[in-house]
Every structure is written in C-alpha cells, then in structure tokens.
Amino acid sequence: MKIHILLIQFLSLILSQFCHAAFLKIELTPIDVSSTSSATFSTLPTANPSLFGLTGTDIRSVNFDTDPSTNSLSSGSILTNQYSSIGVTMNSVQLSSSVFGGAASSPNATFTSTTGSSQIFNFSVPVVAIGVINTSPDKDTVQLWSGQNASGSLLGTFIDQDGLSLNFNIDRFVGGRVTGGDLIGSVAFTNASGDIELDELIFEVTTIPEISNIALFFGIALIVLVVRKKHKLLIRF
C-alpha cells in the first residue's frame, strides 16, 4: 500500500512538471441541482455523482451508514480504515445519528464539535475530484492536499459561503477538482464554529498509466533530451 501511495505521488510530481495545475472549487446548494427542497438535497451524490460535477468512469462513494461490505455502522463508531478497500481512510472521524437537521442519508453523518479541529480523508488511489455534503455549514474551511494527512502541496482551499451571510440551515455540497497532473492525496474539512457534519462522500479516481507506458514515456523523454543536446553541440561547431 505504501509503495502504491509513493508511486501515485511520484507520478503526480512528474506530470506537474509538464502540465499547468489548476484547482476548481465545487460548492453547490440544493437549488443549484434542482432539488425539491431548498434546504436539503433530494437527489444524493452517491446516487447521481454527475449531477454534482464528478463525471469520471470510476466514482467511489461513502454513505457513512454501511461499510464497503454493506455491514451497518453504528452511531458513535470511529472511522479509520473501514473504507480502505475502496481507497480512503480517515483520521479517527466519529459517526453520529443525531446531527443537527439530520443526516443527508439516514442514519449517520460524521460529527466534530471542537472549533478548529479537522476531519481528514486520505486517499491511496489517484483521486482528481472529491465532494461531500456539509449538513451544518458554518463557513468551514476546505483544503485539498497533494500528500496524506493534509501534507505536501496545498492544491486548493476555500471557505464555504465566502462573501455570503452565514446560513447553517441549508446543506452545501463542497469539494473540488484538480487538473494539470495533480492528484489529491487528502482533503481536510476544518470546523469554524458550532459542529461540522459531513455525509455522502464521493471521489473520482483517475487511471494511472501502466508501468510499460511509463517506461515508454521516460524513454521518449530521454531521446528528446539527447537529440536537443546533440543539436546544441552541432550549432556551436
């Protein structure tokens, strides 16, 4: 698993040298996706990821109610590696079935009440986009990082409802997409005030080139460098 993570980070570093990186913020309200309610999402991200901007061929989801083997998760459970089989782990995130306004998909959502604390989701697969419903948005901070546990390069960050009046009664789908070769190693949601309660996590996994293709890429790159160097020598003479 560690070798896989290091390979992903190495590929991200190499690709970033040739591509211009960019971060696209995702922040949607129920009205933005034509929900029947203006406060909650009638269509959930795990049911229709493309409605929320995640359109790849490999979209993975976490509903915080069951694990990947469909075993029920109880309120009060602490999440660490329960979802590792689909490529995501968490930094001891607590579940609750009694969050403010209710979970987006019953019964559970994540729960943190300490101001300044973060819920961190680490990815062991090559992720290019991620989003989750914040059922109690209080101008919380979203950060996408290249490394595990909110480390490495900060790929993008924003505060929900930035520039708007605070309204924690309207659920918000928050996240982001990276382009230009970057990969998301982790995402952190930091509580600004009150509680932070998340539900319906989805993330888009991209395809890593096969080792043979990687070797071919570096082979071509080496040939180009040799040709350029030889051309420069000829010009000098």
Secondary structure in CASP SS format (residue, H / E / C, confidence):
PFRMAT SS
TARGET T0000
AUTHOR 0000-0000-0000
METHOD secondary structure of the structure
MODEL  1
M C 1.00
K H 1.00
I H 1.00
H H 1.00
I H 1.00
L H 1.00
L H 1.00
I H 1.00
Q H 1.00
F H 1.00
L H 1.00
S H 1.00
L H 1.00
I H 1.00
L H 1.00
S H 1.00
Q C 1.00
F C 1.00
C C 1.00
H C 1.00
A C 1.00
A E 1.00
F E 1.00
L E 1.00
K E 1.00
I E 1.00
E E 1.00
L E 1.00
T C 1.00
P H 1.00
I H 1.00
D H 1.00
V H 1.00
S C 1.00
S C 1.00
T C 1.00
S C 1.00
S C 1.00
A C 1.00
T C 1.00
F C 1.00
S C 1.00
T C 1.00
L C 1.00
P C 1.00
T C 1.00
A C 1.00
N C 1.00
P H 1.00
S H 1.00
L H 1.00
F H 1.00
G C 1.00
L C 1.00
T C 1.00
G C 1.00
T C 1.00
D C 1.00
I E 1.00
R E 1.00
S E 1.00
V E 1.00
N C 1.00
F C 1.00
D C 1.00
T E 1.00
D C 1.00
P C 1.00
S C 1.00
T C 1.00
N C 1.00
S E 1.00
L C 1.00
S C 1.00
S C 1.00
G C 1.00
S C 1.00
I E 1.00
L E 1.00
T C 1.00
N C 1.00
Q C 1.00
Y C 1.00
S H 1.00
S H 1.00
I H 1.00
G C 1.00
V E 1.00
T E 1.00
M E 1.00
N C 1.00
S C 1.00
V E 1.00
Q E 1.00
L E 1.00
S E 1.00
S C 1.00
S C 1.00
V C 1.00
F C 1.00
G C 1.00
G C 1.00
A C 1.00
A C 1.00
S C 1.00
S C 1.00
P C 1.00
N C 1.00
A E 1.00
T E 1.00
F E 1.00
T E 1.00
S C 1.00
T C 1.00
T C 1.00
G C 1.00
S C 1.00
S E 1.00
Q E 1.00
I E 1.00
F E 1.00
N E 1.00
F E 1.00
S E 1.00
V E 1.00
P E 1.00
V E 1.00
V E 1.00
A E 1.00
I E 1.00
G E 1.00
V E 1.00
I E 1.00
N E 1.00
T C 1.00
S C 1.00
P C 1.00
D C 1.00
K C 1.00
D C 1.00
T E 1.00
V E 1.00
Q E 1.00
L E 1.00
W E 1.00
S E 1.00
G E 1.00
Q C 1.00
N C 1.00
A C 1.00
S E 1.00
G E 1.00
S E 1.00
L E 1.00
L E 1.00
G E 1.00
T E 1.00
F E 1.00
I E 1.00
D C 1.00
Q C 1.00
D C 1.00
G C 1.00
L C 1.00
S C 1.00
L C 1.00
N C 1.00
F C 1.00
N C 1.00
I C 1.00
D C 1.00
R E 1.00
F E 1.00
V E 1.00
G E 1.00
G E 1.00
R E 1.00
V E 1.00
T E 1.00
G C 1.00
G C 1.00
D C 1.00
L C 1.00
I E 1.00
G E 1.00
S E 1.00
V E 1.00
A E 1.00
F E 1.00
T E 1.00
N C 1.00
A C 1.00
S C 1.00
G C 1.00
D C 1.00
I E 1.00
E C 1.00
L E 1.00
D E 1.00
E E 1.00
L E 1.00
I E 1.00
F E 1.00
E E 1.00
V E 1.00
T C 1.00
T C 1.00
I C 1.00
P C 1.00
E C 1.00
I H 1.00
S H 1.00
N H 1.00
I H 1.00
A H 1.00
L H 1.00
F H 1.00
F H 1.00
G H 1.00
I H 1.00
A H 1.00
L H 1.00
I H 1.00
V H 1.00
L H 1.00
V H 1.00
V H 1.00
R H 1.00
K H 1.00
K H 1.00
H H 1.00
K H 1.00
L H 1.00
L H 1.00
I H 1.00
R H 1.00
F C 1.00
END
